[in-house]
Amino acid sequence: MNRSLTLFPLYALISALTVLGCGPKQQSAAPTPSSEDRSSAITIKGSDTMLHLVTAWADAYMKSHAGATVSVTGGGSGTGIASLLNGTTSICASSRDVNEEEQKLAAQKGLTLHPIVVARDAITIVVNPANPVSELSVEQLKKIYTGAYTTWDQLGGPAEPIVVLSRESSSGTYMFFLEHVLNKEDYSSSAMLLPATSAIIQSVSDSPWAIGYVGLGYAEEAAQKVKILPVKKDAQSPAVMPTEATVASGEYSIARPLLLVTAGEPAGDIKAFIDSCLSPEGQKLVAATGYVTVK
């Protein structure tokens, strides 16, 4: 079983930000939600990876729509989808696809989850600047995170133990990494689970032999404290840094879509909000916050 991190003092830095407009006070969503009956005030919950992007979208939307209220919180993609199914959020921000079990739960409630790709992201691998390792392959990352490699000398570094940091299991980034890097093998029992991207960045900064992963949108922030490693698709491929250009071209191998998910086809204010995210102005915010546009 994975163990929660107790060794790093700032692990409890949970990325959560609420953006409130000047319109009417937000009301609780209906017990059985639809995108029409929840459109008077928009609530968005889910991916911490997407938090500052969705917050930027919410800010822009409220500025251009007088009286609009948009509330944004993190908590992880799985938490956001659960909230969508429970009728406590209008939109889920998700950094992974909706899984089969979630679609079944939606069907039991008479709902169909409707995912919309609004941006693209890359998983960015970070280590401490003191670490001499300069690149890793996807296969090496798999061996690190499944526990096959336990010391940095197995990767050309010093004989120091690898401190493996991961997002917690409710995170879409955790699930994407599990499926696309670990090939659905279990994380190492020594992997330490952190509740937010900011905690991973700080913990890697504090520990010279730690390794972690964050979303591309946090790369600029991360680069001020940690070292970003280029990743090789396989042993024969060149090492590629995660950038907007390498994600868009497909050169960077650990990339994914970012989604806004609604319960049913979006309508009313919810549709207007999502349309604004996909508009030229909304996509400019995607680029400005470090992600990759879809339009």
Buried (B, 14 or more C-beta within 10 A) or exposed (E): EBEEBEEBEBBEBBBBBEBBBEBEEBEEBEEEBBBBBBBBBBBBBBBBBBBBBBBBBBBBBBEEBEEBBBBBBBBBBBBBBBBBBBBBBBBBBBBBBBBEEBBEBBEEBEBEBBBBBBBBBBBBBBBBEEBEBEBBBBBBBBBBBBBEBBEBEBBEBEEEEBBBBBBBEBBBBBBBBBBBBBEEEEBBEEBBBBBBBBBBBBBBBBBBBBBBBBBBBBBEBBBEBBBBBBBBBEEEEEEBBBBBEBBBEEBBBBBBBBBBBBBBEBBBBBBBBBEBBBBEEBBEBBEEBBBBBBE
